[in-house]
């Protein structure tokens, strides 16, 4: 069956759900797809189970992998990542949150802000998520309106403490589970949430005019067609038929792009901000890996030595409890990969 063309009539925005484990991020993601599908039948409904879909997730009851869903509102097309909530999987969130133009912070009204709520807000600040909107979930389980007010105030103060505009950020009260069950109050809260996301999360400025660059997130083979690499276009655009370079880890390779897809729909080109799959001619799956980048030829070179200015997190911010010294070997997180490196302190430090 021929694949349908991707519709570009609405501006495209990347968002995601962040917050503490079991506060309802995945339930809310499923509820959004269900409620949006009622307004626009071209939106696909995604069940809770299909989002929470890796085997280890269901076995342990926590979300590990990052699930991608899509939907449109009246004004925009959204690509939505459901990020991991458990502290063990913060590493995954670093690759997910870095791709967000905005995020929905989910806080259960029954608990209020919890340790991973703080962790995710800090991470959103560190990786440069520009805007947050809060969904105060499980409000149906709280009888006292004053308690809801207190939780909202606590969330706003927490956001302000991490230099987000806590007084201005929209906070929507509701119940993702009730929305998923089709109850009108729950659905209304999801509608209100997405209206606030449309209003408050600004349309991102895309770096379309810069040279093409896409960090590679995943690699897989399609029988009879070749190797596909996936990722979010960081800048520029890639057109079918163009040559690109695969840079990083080993010798730079040059390949021709034979196809570009987004959400299994064909594109003539992928532009900055798009989450796409790129089909490469004559590429073996083993010759490319996550952490490398696709780039316009001769625009980027790999380096293993950097001089940097660093901000060292305090213990309270989730940083180290002890100082580090010359020769310290930390993990460096670079786009979609992490590598162990050596830190050499400048003279006099």
C-alpha positions in Angstrom: 0.0 0.0 0.0 1.4 3.4 -0.9 2.2 5.6 2.1 0.3 8.8 2.5 2.0 12.2 2.4 2.7 14.0 5.6 0.4 17.1 6.1 2.4 20.3 6.8 -0.6 22.7 6.9 -0.2 23.2 10.7 2.9 24.3 12.5 4.8 21.5 14.1 5.8 21.5 17.8 7.6 18.8 19.9 6.3 18.4 23.4 6.4 15.7 26.1 5.2 14.6 29.5 7.6 14.8 32.5 7.1 14.2 36.2 7.2 11.7 39.1 6.6 8.0 38.6 3.0 6.9 38.8 1.7 10.5 38.7 -0.1 9.7 35.4 2.2 10.8 32.5 1.4 7.8 30.3 -2.3 7.9 31.2 -2.4 11.6 30.3 -0.6 10.9 27.0 -3.2 8.2 26.1 -6.1 10.5 27.2 -4.8 13.4 25.0 -4.8 11.1 21.9 -8.3 9.9 22.7 -9.8 13.4 23.3 -8.0 14.9 20.3 -9.3 12.0 18.1 -12.9 13.1 19.1 -12.2 16.5 17.6 -10.4 15.3 14.5 -10.8 11.7 13.3 -7.4 11.8 11.5 -5.9 11.7 15.0 -5.0 8.1 16.0 -6.0 6.9 19.4 -3.1 5.3 21.4 -4.0 3.1 24.3 -2.2 3.2 27.6 -0.7 -0.2 26.9 0.6 0.7 23.4 2.5 3.7 24.9 3.8 1.8 27.8 4.9 -0.9 25.4 8.3 -2.3 26.0 8.3 -5.7 27.8 10.4 -4.5 30.8 8.0 -1.6 31.3 5.0 -3.9 31.8 6.9 -6.3 34.0 8.1 -3.6 36.4 5.1 -1.3 36.1 7.2 1.7 35.2 7.9 3.5 32.0 11.4 3.0 30.6 11.5 3.6 26.9 10.5 6.8 25.3 7.2 6.5 23.3 6.4 8.8 20.4 2.8 9.7 19.6 1.3 12.4 17.3 -1.9 14.4 17.2 -3.2 17.7 16.0 -5.1 20.4 17.9 -7.1 23.2 16.2 -3.9 25.1 15.7 -0.9 22.8 15.6 0.6 19.4 14.9 2.3 17.8 17.9 4.9 15.1 18.2 4.7 14.0 21.8 7.2 12.0 23.7 6.2 10.2 26.9 9.4 10.3 29.0 10.5 7.9 31.6 9.7 8.9 35.2 11.9 6.6 37.3 15.3 7.9 38.6 17.1 4.9 37.1 16.1 6.0 33.7 17.0 9.7 33.8 19.6 8.9 31.1 16.8 8.2 28.7 15.1 11.4 29.6 18.2 13.4 28.7 17.8 12.2 25.1 14.0 12.8 25.2 13.8 16.1 27.0 16.5 17.6 24.8 14.0 17.3 21.9 11.2 19.2 23.5 9.9 22.7 22.5 7.8 22.5 25.6 6.7 20.0 28.2 3.7 19.1 30.3 4.7 18.6 33.9 2.3 16.1 35.5 1.9 16.3 39.2 -0.6 14.1 41.2 -2.7 16.3 43.4 -2.8 13.4 45.9 1.0 13.6 46.4 2.1 17.1 45.4 5.7 17.6 44.0 7.9 14.6 44.7 11.7 13.9 44.2 11.5 13.1 40.5 9.2 16.2 40.0 12.2 18.3 41.1 14.6 16.1 39.1 12.7 16.5 35.9 12.2 20.3 36.4 16.0 20.6 36.9 16.6 18.4 33.9 14.2 20.5 31.8 16.1 23.6 32.8 19.5 22.0 32.1 18.6 20.7 28.6 16.9 23.9 27.6 13.2 23.0 27.5 11.8 26.6 27.0 8.3 26.3 28.4 6.3 24.2 30.8 2.6 23.8 31.4 1.4 21.9 34.5 -1.3 19.3 34.6 -2.5 18.7 38.2 -3.7 15.2 37.9 -5.9 13.0 40.1 -7.9 16.0 41.3 -11.0 13.8 41.5 -9.3 12.0 44.4 -8.9 15.2 46.4 -12.1 16.5 48.1 -10.7 19.7 49.7 -10.4 22.6 47.2 -8.0 24.3 49.6 -5.7 21.4 49.4 -5.7 21.7 45.6 -4.8 25.4 46.0 -1.9 24.5 48.3 -0.5 21.9 45.9 -0.7 24.3 43.0 1.1 27.0 45.1 3.8 24.5 46.0 4.3 23.5 42.3 4.5 27.2 41.3 7.1 27.9 44.0 9.1 24.9 42.9 9.1 26.0 39.3 10.2 29.5 40.3 13.1 28.1 42.4 14.4 26.5 39.1 14.1 29.8 37.3 10.9 29.0 35.4 8.2 31.7 35.6 6.2 29.9 38.3 3.6 32.7 38.7 2.8 32.8 34.9 2.9 29.1 34.0 -0.6 27.7 33.3 -1.8 25.1 35.8 -4.7 22.9 34.7 -6.6 20.7 37.2 -8.1 17.5 36.1 -8.1 13.7 35.9 -6.3 11.9 33.1 -8.0 8.6 34.1 -11.5 10.1 34.0 -10.7 11.5 30.5 -9.5 8.1 29.4 -12.8 6.6 30.7 -14.7 9.1 28.6 -16.1 11.2 31.5 -17.0 14.7 30.4 -15.2 16.6 33.2 -12.0 14.6 32.6 -12.2 15.3 28.8 -12.9 19.0 29.5 -9.7 19.2 31.6 -7.7 17.6 28.7 -9.2 20.1 26.2 -8.3 23.0 28.6 -4.8 21.6 29.0 -4.2 21.4 25.2 -5.7 24.9 24.7 -3.1 26.2 27.3 -0.3 24.3 25.5 -1.4 25.9 22.2 -1.4 29.3 23.8 1.5 29.2 26.2 4.2 27.1 24.4 5.6 29.4 21.7 6.1 28.2 18.2 9.8 27.3 18.1 12.2 29.2 15.8 13.6 26.6 13.6 17.2 26.7 12.3 16.1 25.8 8.8 18.7 28.0 7.0 21.7 26.4 8.8 23.6 23.4 7.4 21.8 20.1 7.9 22.5 18.2 11.2 20.6 15.3 12.8 21.9 13.3 15.8 21.1 9.6 15.2 18.8 8.1 17.9 18.2 4.6 16.4 19.2 2.4 13.4 17.2 -0.4 11.8 17.0 -2.3 8.6 14.0 -2.5 6.2 14.1 -5.7 4.2 14.7 -4.9 0.5 15.1 -1.2 1.0 18.2 -0.7 3.2 19.1 1.0 6.4 17.1 3.7 8.2 18.5 6.1 10.8 16.0 8.0 13.0 16.3 11.2 14.9 15.2 14.8 15.3 16.6 17.2 12.7 18.6 19.7 14.8 19.1 22.3 12.0 18.8 22.8 8.3 16.9 20.4 6.0 17.6 17.1 4.2 16.2 16.4 0.7 15.7 13.0 -1.0 18.6 12.5 -3.4 21.1 14.6 -1.4 24.5 13.3 -0.1 25.0 13.4 3.6 28.0 12.5 5.9 27.8 10.1 8.9 30.2 11.6 11.4 31.5 10.4 14.8 33.2 7.4 16.4 35.0 6.2 13.2 35.9 7.4 9.7 33.4 9.8 8.3 31.2 8.1 5.6 29.3 9.7 2.7 25.9 8.3 1.6 22.9 9.3 -0.5 19.5 9.8 1.0 16.9 7.7 -0.8 13.9 8.4 1.4 12.6 10.5 4.3 9.6 9.6 6.5 7.8 11.0 9.5 5.3 8.9 11.4 5.4 6.4 8.5 4.4 9.1 6.0 6.6 10.1 3.1 8.3 13.5 3.0 10.2 15.2 0.1 12.4 16.7 2.8 12.9 16.8 6.5 13.4 20.1 8.2 14.7 21.4 11.6 12.4 20.1 14.4 11.1 17.1 12.5 11.4 13.6 14.0 12.2 11.6 10.9 13.6 8.3 9.5 16.2 8.7 6.8 16.8 5.8 4.3 20.5 5.6 3.2 21.7 3.9 0.0 24.3 1.2 0.4 24.5 1.5 4.2 24.9 -1.6 6.3 23.2 -1.5 9.7 26.4 -2.3 11.5 28.2 0.6 9.9 26.2 3.3 11.7 25.1 3.7 15.3 23.2 5.8 17.8 25.3 8.8 18.9 26.7 9.6 15.4 25.3 12.5 13.4 24.1 12.9 9.9 25.3 16.2 8.4 25.7 18.2 5.2 29.1 17.2 3.8 32.1 19.2 5.0 30.2 21.2 7.6 31.1 19.3 10.8 34.2 17.5 12.1 34.6 15.2 15.1 36.7 16.2 18.1 37.9 14.4 21.2 39.4 17.4 23.1 37.4 20.4 24.3 38.1 23.4 26.5 34.9 24.2 28.4 33.3 26.4 31.0 31.3 24.2 33.4 28.7 24.8 36.1 29.1 22.2 38.8 25.7 21.3 40.4 25.5 21.6 44.2 24.5 18.7 46.3 21.0 20.2 46.7 20.6 20.5 42.9 21.2 16.7 42.5 25.0 17.1 41.9 28.0 15.5 43.5 28.4 15.2 47.3 32.3 15.3 47.0 34.7 17.4 45.0 36.4 16.1 41.8 40.0 16.4 41.0 42.4 16.5 38.1 42.0 13.3 36.1 38.4 12.8 37.1 36.6 10.5 34.6 32.9 11.5 34.2 30.3 10.5 31.7 29.8 13.1 29.0 26.3 13.3 27.5 26.6 14.4 23.8 23.3 14.6 22.0 22.2 11.0 21.8 25.1 9.2 23.4 27.3 9.2 26.4 31.0 8.5 26.6 33.5 8.4 29.5 36.1 11.1 29.3 38.9 12.7 31.4 38.7 16.1 33.0 41.9 18.1 33.3 41.6 21.2 35.4 43.3 24.4 34.2 46.4 25.6 36.1 45.6 27.2 39.4 42.3 25.4 40.0 
